[in-house]
Amino acid sequence: MKRILITNDDGATSIGLGVLSETLSRIARVVVVAPACNKSATSAAITLNRALCVTRKSPDFYTVDGTPADCVHAALTGLLSEKPDLIVSGINCGKNLGEDIVYSGTVGAARVGYLFAVSSLAVSLVSDSWRHVQTAADVSRILISRILQTENLSPFLFNVNVPDLPFKMLCGIKKTRPGLRSSPQRATVQTGADGKFFVSLGSQGNPVDCGPGTDFEAIQNGYVSVSPLKMLPAMTDNEIDFSALM
């Protein structure tokens, strides 16, 4: 039987984690290693200044007092006796579109799996509630079933966003690229009585690169967005002219 490692950034008690775990257990052995509490927007941060406390809730369910990336790192380097066939991070409650992939703990966990040469998916429901969480779980099951049945796949990193719709209303699945928003709104800065500053970060900008082929466009039109992402060495920009700096 194939083995799937599941984690998330909303924490071990998240509805999305539970629904995803139950749904994928129909097609594979599922092991959950998830943060003990919400660790959203932690990207791929790992904990280096202390030992992580891991609690085994059941034979295949662990909680970690760390980040989503910590969970994947610990699972692959110490907790699990066998390397999983696939890693799934989610289901996240909220979109991970455009530059969200830089900050997202959901995507960050999948990035760590990919760096360990394990195919990894980050799955998000584009919603502020769990109303259609089963849709995202069913989409995940279908995608993963196809992946597990395909032989000799090179390790990949997919960012999957699912519209907040009943499953039967989805228009299909599209391969996409991350779009882009304008710069965030300015932060609000307040001065406290003791001279300290309190800064509330501004809200996200509006999509500016959201045309055909982007994750924004796919979601807007009722499609599941699947963006294949790259990591090292593709992050190096070889087109920059360094001659003036040498």
N, C-alpha and C positions, 0 to 999 in steps of 0.2 A: 504494500500500500504506500502511496505517495505521502510525503510529510510536508506540512505547511506550518510555518511559524507566523503567528499573528501578534501584532503589537498595535499601538495607537498613540495619540498625544492627548486624548480627552480623559485618560485614566482607566483603571481596571474595572470600574463600576459603570462605564459608559454603555448606554443602550446600543450604540452602533457596534461596539466590540462584541457584545453578547449575541446580537443578531447575526453578525458576520461569522462568528465562531460556530454557532449552531448550524448555519446554512452550509458552510464549507465542510463541516464534519460529515456531511453526506457523501463527499467525494474523496476525502483524504483524512489522514490522522492529523489532528490539529493540536498544536502546542501553543499556549498563550504565554507571552512574557511581556507584561505591560506596566506602565508607570503606576505607582500606588495612588497618585492623585493627578489632577489636570496639569499637563505640561505643554500647553499650546504655545506656538510661536517660539519654540526653543531651537528651531532649525536642526542642525546635526551636532549640537553641543554635547560634549561628554564630560563626565566628572572625574577629575584627576587629584583633588585635594583630600579625598577621604575614601574609605571602602564603602561600597554600595551594600545596603541591607536588602537581602532578597528573602521573600516569604513564599513558601510553597503552600498554596491554598488547596491544591489537589494534585494528583500525579502529573497532570499536563497543564497546570495553571500556576504561574508565578507572578508575583508583584515585585517591583523594584522601586526603591526610593531614589529614583534618578530620572533622567530624561528618556525620551523614546530612543534616541541613539544609544544611550547606555544599555537599554534593554536588548537591542539587537546585538551590540558588541558583547555583552555578557553572555547572551544565549549562544553565540557562535564560538566564543573562546573559552567557555567554562561550564555553562549549565547543561547544554545538550550533548549527549553522547554521539549523536549522528547529525551530520549536516542536513538541513532541510532542503527539499527540492525547490521550495519557493517561499518568499517572504511577502506577507500582505500587511500593510499598515493602514488601519482604519477601523470602521468607517468613520470618517471625520464629519462632524456636524458643521457644515459651512464650506464655502468654495475654496479651492486652491487653484486659482487661475492667474495667468500672467506672472507678475513678479512675486506673487504669494509663495511660489516654490522656493524662494530664497529664505523666507522666514519660517515656513511651515514645519512644525515638528513631525507632522504626518509624513511629509515628503522627506524630511531629514532622516527619519528612521529607515525609509526605503533606500536612501542614498548610501547609508552605511552598509546595508545588505549587499547592494550592488558593488561597493568597494571590496567586499569580501568574496566577490565573484558568485553571488547568489542572485538569480533573477528576482526582482522585487517590484511590487506594485504599491502605490499610494492611492487610496480610494476615498473620495469625498462626495458627500451629498450636498448639492448646491441649495442649501436651505438653512433657515434659522431654527428649524424644529426637526423632530424625527418622524414627521408624518409619513413620508414615503421611504423610510429606511430599508424596508424589505425590497424595494426596487433596486437600491444600490447593492444589496446583498445578492439578489438574483443575477444582476448584471455581473457581479464579481464571480459568482459560481460559473456562469456561462463562459466568461473569458478564461477563467482558470482551468476549466475542464478542457478547453481547446488547447491551452498552453501545455498542460500536463500530458496530453495525447500526442504532442508534436515532439519528435525525436531530434536530438542534436541541435537544440537551440542554443545560441551563444547567450551568455548572461545579458540581461536587459534591465532597464529602469523605466517603468511606465508611470505617468501621472494620470490618474483616471478621475474624471468628474462626471457625476450623474445628475441629470436634471431632477428637480423636485416634482416628479410626475408619477402617476400609476404606471406600472410596467407596460401595460398594453398601449399606452399613449406615447411611448418613446418612438422616435422616428428611425432609430438605428444607431450604429456606432461609427464615429469618424476618427481617422488619424489626424491629429492636429499639431500645432506648435503653440507655445505660450504667447499670448498677446502682451500688451503693455498698457499701463495707465499713465496719465500725466502725473506730475510730482504731487506728493501728498499736500494736504492743506497745512497751513502754518500751525505750529504748536501754540498752546495757550500757556503763558508763563505767569505765575503768581509769586509774590514775595511774602514769605511768612514773617511773623513778628520777630523771629530770632535771626533774620537775615538769610535764611535758606530760600532756595528757589524751588517751586513745585511746577514741573513741566508735564502737561498732558499732550501727548502726541496728537497731531491732526489726523483727520480721517483720510482715507485713501482718495486718490484722484480718480477722474473718470477715464474709462477706456479710450485710448487714442489709436492703438493698433488692434483693431477688433474686427477686421474684415474677413473675407473668405479664407479658410484654412486655419484660423485661430481658434483657441479653446473658447474664447468669448462668443464667437459666431456660432459654434456648434451648440453650445448650451442655449443660446438665445433661440435657436430653431428646433429645440427638442431632441438633439442628438447627444449621445454619450460621447464625451471627449476623451481620447486616449493620446497623450503626448509622450512620445519616446524621448527621453532625456539623455544627455551625455555628461560624463564626468572627465577626469583626467585621462589622457593628456589633451582632450579636446577643449579644455578651458583656456589653453594658452593661445593668445592672440599673436600670431606670427607676422601680421601685416603692419604692426607699429614700427615706425622708423626710429631706431635708437641711435642713429649716427650723431645727432646733436648732443647726446648724453654721454658719449664715450670720450 
